[in-house]
Amino acid sequence: MKDLSTANFDTMTAAEFEEYLPELFAMDGKLSENPRIAAFFKANPYCAALVSDLETIADQARSLFEPMGDGDGLEPSDAVWSNIASKLAAEAKEPSDGGNG
């Protein structure tokens, strides 16, 4: 585990930066918006792109665990549930033919 308090982003290499990634991503906020690292990202566009990609992946992964709200088109509407209940009730009232026919 790397100690971020001693990290010097002014002299850090891309390889050293990658070693700090787990600790950096454990910090609050978006790493790409951290002013302490902005100059490093400007000098190391590969690392900036890597962080951007990892943040996108993390955001997408988090969204998989968010509850689905109304209006997202993925949950059946109340009308669908009402139709299902009505059909089940109608079928329950129909006389059974005893399996014939």
ChimeraX attribute file (.defattr): number of C-alpha atoms within 10 A of each C-alpha:
attribute: neighborCount
match mode: 1-to-1
recipient: residues
	/A:1	7
	/A:2	12
	/A:3	9
	/A:4	12
	/A:5	6
	/A:6	7
	/A:7	13
	/A:8	13
	/A:9	17
	/A:10	12
	/A:11	9
	/A:12	12
	/A:13	13
	/A:14	17
	/A:15	9
	/A:16	12
	/A:17	17
	/A:18	13
	/A:19	12
	/A:20	16
	/A:21	14
	/A:22	12
	/A:23	12
	/A:24	19
	/A:25	15
	/A:26	10
	/A:27	10
	/A:28	8
	/A:29	10
	/A:30	13
	/A:31	20
	/A:32	17
	/A:33	9
	/A:34	13
	/A:35	10
	/A:36	13
	/A:37	15
	/A:38	16
	/A:39	12
	/A:40	20
	/A:41	19
	/A:42	11
	/A:43	12
	/A:44	15
	/A:45	12
	/A:46	12
	/A:47	19
	/A:48	18
	/A:49	13
	/A:50	13
	/A:51	20
	/A:52	15
	/A:53	12
	/A:54	15
	/A:55	16
	/A:56	12
	/A:57	12
	/A:58	12
	/A:59	11
	/A:60	11
	/A:61	11
	/A:62	10
	/A:63	11
	/A:64	9
	/A:65	8
	/A:66	8
	/A:67	7
	/A:68	12
	/A:69	9
	/A:70	10
	/A:71	9
	/A:72	8
	/A:73	9
	/A:74	9
	/A:75	11
	/A:76	11
	/A:77	11
	/A:78	9
	/A:79	9
	/A:80	11
	/A:81	11
	/A:82	11
	/A:83	11
	/A:84	12
	/A:85	12
	/A:86	12
	/A:87	12
	/A:88	11
	/A:89	11
	/A:90	10
	/A:91	11
	/A:92	10
	/A:93	9
	/A:94	8
	/A:95	7
	/A:96	9
	/A:97	7
	/A:98	6
	/A:99	5
	/A:100	5
	/A:101	4
